Amino acid sequence: MFNFFMIVFEQSMIYFPLVLGSYISFSLLKVPDLSLEMAYLIGAFFGGYILQIMQGCSLLYILFMVIFGSICGGMLVGFISSCITYFGNIPHLLSSIITFGFFQGLFLMISNPYISLAKFDNVFMVMPYFEQYPELLILLMINFCICCMGVYVFRTQLGYSFVIFGCNPTFFQHFKISTAYVFIMGVVIANGLAGLAGFFFAQTNNLVEVNMGIGKSLFCITTLILGKTFLYHCKNSIFMPILGVVIYFGLQQLLLHIGFDLKYFTMMQSLLVLMILLTIYNQNRVQHDQLGV
Amino acid sequence: MNMIQYLSLYNVSFSFGQGCSQFFDNIAIDFKVGQINFICGKNGMGKSTLLKILSGNIRSKNLQGILQIDQTLYDLQTFHDVNKPIAFVVQNFNTMLIDNYTFYKNLQFSLLSYYPSLNLLPMILPLPTFVENYKINLNIPIHLLSGGQRQILSILMVLQRSPKILLLDEPTASLDEENAKIVMNFLQDLCERENITIIAIVHHIEMVKKYAESSYFELYDDAGLRKIRSVLI
């Protein structure tokens, strides 16, 4: 049972930044931000590259640099997709797809489709506290910092602006706040977090792979819908992505324990989302807004 | 709130683009301060355009004119650059409101620009006392409020910036008679208690006659040019 909880906990810690990022773009800004999938890959690539070139330095120093690098990688994707949307007057779904295609091509142009990180130091070993789960403590600490920053930001002008943008994007033009600033900042932060999660995944699996981001939108939607289902009375709370990701991996581990083949899990995921939307959401008259989250 | 003593608009000329015929030609208006100034006129006479010019929302080389507030002269071409003592409530006031949130929260949101980026927003803001007179439940989501109450909220939101002049583009257009009355009483209250000068576009002449003190302004067409005159009631 201890192992069950530890695995759920570790998996949740790896994916939490991605879910928090998708919470900002899908749930608060209410934009169909598929560029998260590419930010996930580019963040992993940037982090992996920094890890590679900084071999020999102090592990703690490398850790800070790879976190910074992976966030910047994700932010770059978010910045480009949001600028295409805003300044090119293109729907965000389309600009996300364009950005996805561009960065995937760029990735293949400058790198192999598979980059192994196995031969480099694992930065999460800077504090190997739990014997069986040596990466857990450092992941926990990083995610705790992200949570604290998230709680703070959601109570500031920027945080409230994300919520307001999702409800009424025309609001800002009446109150001397730049709509472009709110939208671009929101998408950039969301993608930066996705980039960080990409590196977490790459480091724990020792692999950066060109298709690693594909399907992450469905994962994010599922976790956010799970979180919203359990916290539908709570308006815009950071607990929604936290609870969602924990329940998601709890369910996944449960299915694994009863002998379910995980290759069918994506199908289960889709059915689960559909079931929640058709039953709990409809019963409680929860509004099916953008992406249901 | 400090009351302004003098508000005047003069030498206003405007056309919609290079080569277009003149729309306003040398218009001049002396507004009555501390009162509701109504602007009437048929559709297409330029009422909303005039209000946009006054609010500084029109940036054009084809705009000329001076706005005088007390001793200060503002060039209308560069008016959008200055810290305006003017607030503008658009006709579709719903674009200013956040439906899922309460009256309090919406008022708080209207002050967002005072707390740049990562500054924490204060949780409680004082409300003008007269809100209570209009039986507004401050703690329910505003999509449950009546049209009149929502209009009052949109006005209160721009008043948080303490403007001296309030511009309203058809404040009663989407309201029934009862709600229109609530809003007009509110505006009268506002002039009396806060000494604000209001410039409002209104279509219903009966309403103008009821709420204007002695006269209103009418925009009319004179051989293709829009002109303005004061009409005594």
Interface residues (C-beta under 8 A of the other chain):
Chain A: Y152 V153 R155 T156 Q157 L158 Y160 S161 V163 I164 C167 N168 T170 F171 H174 F175 K176 I177 K235
Chain B: F88 V90 T95 M96 L97 I98 D99 N100 Y101 F109 S110 L112 S113 Y115 P116 S117 L118 N119 L120 L121 M157 V158
